[in-house]
């Protein structure tokens, strides 16, 4: 009874968080577009009845020359999460005992602010990820659901070239995992303490593909939405266990779910305003 109630509360919290994240992402992109378009607006207004002058916009400049000091990032992606030290919160079984050596697909959304300077950019990124996987323990079907919230600081070398064809980046941050397990007879959920994570990868610009077929594409993007770049990213990441995590060498002790995972490969799509 208690397990079922905790699972329902956990699911309700997840739904509310997802809805809040989607609302925040919509508000964020709208605000970013408004701010960027405001920065691009070069109209000089005079009192009513007078002439309004417009200074010409030079949209022919390359990215490194035209970008301002501030930018905004929105991204969607997926990563292969594999918590090998995780022990079931329902019984004495490890992750491999439940689902085998199968990785969980965590789908994530990222929003962030970036400050641009001559050597690249530094960004503050917030993210939310969610995924689930099914397996069996003693021939009983089991579903494991995992969510993660996090914030990180990102350094991107996006000023190496006139256009950011390839952008190496590194990122470090903190995260918090929540996990739930359920089968036909029982369910339970738990939340781990905050822990550290890091990632490193490459972003590949896609806009040049569009520019090959339409020379005016860049100017249209900048004037209509303020969109600077679209990237495909691929990265390697690692999530450390919290300081209170259960020690896999001593499964009898108590503590947070051990969500340590290494060797994760992620793939995503990012847009920059």
Secondary structure, DSSP 8 states (H G I E B T S, - for coil): -HHHHHHHHHHHHHHHHHHHHHHHHHHHHHHHHHHHHHHH--EE--STTS--EE----TTS-HHHH--SEEEEEEEEEEEE--TT-B-SSSS-BHHHHH-S--EEEEEEEEEEEEEETTEEEEEEEEEEEEEEEEEETTEEEEEEEEEEEEEEEEE-TTSSSS-SEEEEEEEEEEEEEEEEE-SS-EEEEE---EEEEEEEEEEE-HHHHHHH-TTHHHHHHHHT---EEEEEEEEEEE---TTB--TT-TTS--B----EEEEEEEEEEEE-
